Amino acid sequence: MSGQQSSEKAQQKVDIKKLVAVVPPPTMLFGGKAKKVREKRIRLRYDNSVKPDEAKISKRLAEELGIKDMLEITVAGKKRFRFKAIIIDSALGDYVFVNPDLMKENGIADNSICTIRSVASG
């Protein structure tokens, strides 16, 4: 009898493995969508051609963060600025270009690290 019981246990293990193989991965259960990036840490660069209420960003970065018309820049978690986004076709994707006079006035140096995110207009 014990030989028959051990063969039944082995058969049950095989059945459980088959059942587990049928369970879909979590990405299939939850829609399979990739997590959308909401913000990114990049370098802030001075550009004299930019107006004080505007900021230039690359097209690739704008698409990645969902920026269409307005963006928010936070420096050191304390100083926040909102700008009109000027989207440019540029290979420099990890920079945001801002007016140097405005940044110097607020004590922010060229090539500072900042966090950039999209702002819902309105």
N, C-alpha and C positions, 0 to 999 in steps of 0.2 A: 504493500500500500504506500509506503513512504516513497518509493520510486515513482509512483503515479502522481503523488502530490508535488514532488519536485518538478516533474515535467509540466504540471499545470501552472506552477509559479513562473517557470521560464516562459511559458506561453503567454501569461498575463503581462510580463515585462515587455515582450515584443508588441503586444497590442497597445500598451501605454505609449510606447515610442511612436507607433504609427499615428495615434491620436494627436500627440504633440506636434508631429510633422504637419498636420493639417491646419494648426493654428497660424493665422497670418502674422507677419511681423508688425510691430507697433506703428510703423510708418503707413502701413496700409489701413490700419484701424483708425488713425487720426487724420486722415485726409492726404497724407504723403506730401504735405507742403513743407518747404524749407522755412526755417525761422527767419523772419524779416529783420534785417539790421535796422535799428532805430537811431543809433548814434555811433559816432566814430571819433577816435582821438587822432588828430592830425596836427600838422605844423601850420602856424599862422605866419604869413609873409607880408611884408610891406610892398605896396605898389602905388606909385604916385598917380597913375592914370585912373585910379578908382575913386569914386565920389564917397564922401563920408557916410552916406546912408546905403551904400551898396557893398557887396562882396562878390568876388569872382571865384567860381569853383568849376572843376572839370565836369564834362558831361557824364563821364563814367561814375564819378562820385555822386552827382546829383541823382542819377538813376538808382544807384545802390541804396541811397538813403531816402528816396522818394521826395526829393526837393524839387518843387516846381516854381514857386515865386518868392517865398520867404524862408529864411534860415536863422537859426539861433546859434551863437558862439558863446561858450562858457570857458573862461580862462581861470585856472586854479580853483574852480568850484565856487568862486566868489563874484567875479565880474561877468555879467551877462550882457550881450549885445544882440539886437535883432537887425537884420539887414535884408534888403531886397537882393535876391539871388540873380547874378549875371552868370549864365551858363556858357562856358567856352569850350571849344574843341581843342583840348590840350592833352598832351601825354602826361603832364604833371598831375597825378590823381590824388596825391597825399598832401596837398597844400590848399589853403584858402587865402586869397589875396584881398587885403583890406587897405584902407587909407592910413598912411603912416602918421599923419598929424593927429587923427582921432585916437589912435592907439598910444602914441607918446603922451598925449594929454591925460590918458587913463593909466599910465605907468606900465604899459605892456610892450615888451621888447620884440624886435624882429626875430623870427624863427622860434617863437614860444609854442609850447604844446597847448592845444585847446581841444574842447569837445564840440563837435558840430552835429546839429540835428535839424530836422524839418520843423517848420512852424505852420500850423493850419491858419490860413489867412482869414481874417474877419474879426 
